[in-house]
Amino acid sequence: MRTFLRQLATMIAAVPPLLALLAIPALSQAPAKAPAKAPLPQFEDVTEKSGIRFQHSFGEKDLSSIQEGTGSGCAWIDYNNDGLLDLYVVNGRHIDGLTNHSAPDGVNATNHLYRNNGDGTFTDVTAQAGVPGKGFGVGVTVGDFDNDGHEDIYVTNYNSAILYRNNGNGTFTDVTAKAGVDNPHFGTGAAFLDYDRDGRLDLFIGNYLKFDPNNRQYYSANQYPGPLAYAPESNRLLHNNGDGTFSDVSRKSGIDAQSGRAMGVTVGDYDKDGWPDIYVANDTMASFLYHNNQNGTFTDVAPDLYVAYGQNGEASTAMGPVFGDYDNDGWPDLFVSDAHYHRLYRNPGKAGAAFQDVTDEAGVGNASGQYVGWGDGLFDFDNDGWKDIFIVNGGLVWLVPMQSSLLRNNGNGTFSDVSMEAGAFLHTQNVSRGACFADYDNDGYMDAFITTLGGKGILVHNTPPAGKLNHWLTIKLVGTRSNRDGYGASLEAVAGDLRQYAQTISGSGYLSQNDPRPHFGLGSHAVVDTLIIHWPSGMVQTLEHIRADQVLTVTEPQAAQGLAQPATSAPSAAPRKAQ
């Protein structure tokens, strides 16, 4: 099927330009021939052996509303500080008056927290940790909002939200009301960020639309009312007061000046001015890029920078936004998964200059034609020093299973679709939604967890190829003057002729949060010559001669320093026994 659709894409691309007059976007041509590459890692479904038994519910047996079709996200979180990333997965459930009474499902469904046992298996600790969620769950973000050294969890729901404070003893407390962070809207993507750089994590909440469960009209082509049948909703920004509470600064900051239909949310300093900016992928309308004005306010610059619309100026069906430097030029680029046509925007590397839509010439467009994209990640999955793109797909309205896509970075500005060459999982079809990426076993290769709509969650292990492996380095940041997580830090790693750039963020992609530790593939380089960290506090820290193939813990210095420091590292966490 994949081969047939690629042939079809080539035929369409060869049709005369008359199609342009009809405003029908042609699928892209194949990218230039890639240089010889090392063997690919293999992606394997290890859910069964991992002990993860997650079953998603949207409240009934069959889809009957856009609210049910949204799906849910997931997040990687080291909730017990043992150096191993645990997994939190959000769930929907049957809600009286919201989901269909004639076919209820998931009446007892909950969110789930799985503790990483360090041996490839996980234990469900939801009940003992006290984090089952409430209402109809959608998105999740993780961050240490009170800087006590323990990661907290924020979950968006339909018409509510919940903030779980980590007690530091394996349990959590619901502090939503006390902290003032409830969200009586249709919440979707969310992200912790220190937008004013005061050392405390603030909270951005994306809201989808004003859903009316009594709107039962539908059209034969799409089964139930789509997003344009509902009014858009305003997003929210909550400021951390430093005393366990937050203040709503949505109006003061300019965030609620425009309404949207937020799906995924991400944060990144796209212009490298040291202040975090926010990108919101909107459904069936222009997306937002909120530029941080450094005075507590934001301005939407998406139209000016050409990242608001699709390649033909259309209001696209955007899903998951991710920032990342795919061409290693030191500037964060932007990838946005889409229900119709993904978009890859290249950052030109000049403050104020518009992004360049390079979707077609980079070879990314071909992965869009036959799929509906949702969760996505921009990571170096083969550790060759160049970030690749992973996209999970699934039917938009109907429960149509689809294969996921892996686009390998050729290192020359183009990508190749290697989905059928990278393991058994990529041959399977699922109705995917959220996806979160992390090196959960600390072997240096990025893995994934995928949520499916009304189906089982899937843990995918990235198994490196046999033989000589590429090197890697993962950085765990510990802020002191900055927020504890170091969110907003920028890192530059230099290894021989390989120079890479990364930023530390929370929420990213579709409704989810990835491994918070920046990861660098190093190819054949066994040593990072120089690592430069720009902390949110303004501190610049330089480390030299760092051995590869380890998880390096770096603590922000208390005093200003500009000289190079020797690397002080913590080795990859050793497995622990289940408790």
Number of C-alpha atoms within 10 A of each C-alpha: 7 12 8 9 14 19 12 14 20 17 13 16 16 12 10 8 10 9 13 11 8 8 11 10 17 20 24 22 20 20 19 15 11 15 9 7 10 13 14 18 20 20 25 18 19 17 20 11 11 18 15 22 16 23 21 24 29 31 27 22 15 16 20 20 24 18 22 24 19 22 29 35 33 33 31 28 30 21 29 20 14 15 23 24 25 24 24 29 30 32 32 31 26 22 18 11 9 17 23 19 13 8 11 18 21 19 15 9 23 25 24 25 29 23 25 28 20 21 13 15 18 21 18 18 16 18 12 12 19 16 23 19 24 20 20 30 30 29 34 33 30 28 29 21 30 22 19 12 18 22 24 24 23 26 30 34 28 24 17 19 27 23 26 20 24 24 16 15 10 15 18 20 14 17 17 18 12 12 17 15 23 19 20 13 22 24 29 31 33 35 29 27 32 23 30 20 23 16 25 25 30 23 24 26 29 31 32 29 25 17 20 14 14 9 12 11 9 14 9 6 7 11 16 18 17 16 19 12 15 15 14 21 21 20 25 21 26 20 23 24 15 15 8 13 18 20 15 15 16 20 13 13 20 17 20 16 14 12 16 24 30 31 29 35 30 30 29 30 22 25 20 16 12 20 20 27 25 21 26 32 34 30 25 19 21 23 27 23 25 20 21 22 16 15 9 14 18 21 16 21 17 20 15 13 16 18 26 25 22 23 21 11 13 13 16 24 26 32 29 32 30 27 25 24 22 31 22 19 14 18 23 26 23 24 26 29 30 26 23 19 26 29 25 27 21 23 25 16 17 11 11 12 13 19 20 17 19 17 21 20 17 23 23 27 24 25 25 21 19 19 24 29 31 33 32 31 30 22 26 23 31 30 25 24 27 26 27 23 22 22 29 28 29 25 20 21 19 14 17 15 19 21 23 27 23 25 21 25 27 22 18 14 17 23 27 22 19 15 22 15 15 21 19 13 20 23 15 12 15 23 26 33 31 34 32 29 27 29 21 25 23 22 17 27 26 24 22 22 24 25 30 26 28 27 15 19 22 25 25 21 25 25 19 21 15 9 7 9 16 22 23 28 23 22 19 21 23 18 23 17 20 26 27 24 29 32 32 28 28 22 21 17 21 19 21 14 7 17 19 24 22 22 26 24 28 27 31 30 33 36 37 38 30 25 25 27 23 22 25 30 26 28 18 16 20 18 19 22 16 20 22 17 22 19 26 25 19 14 18 20 21 18 19 17 16 20 17 21 21 20 23 21 18 18 16 22 16 11 7 11 12 9 9 14 14 10 17 12 16 14 13 18 15 13 16 13 9 12 6
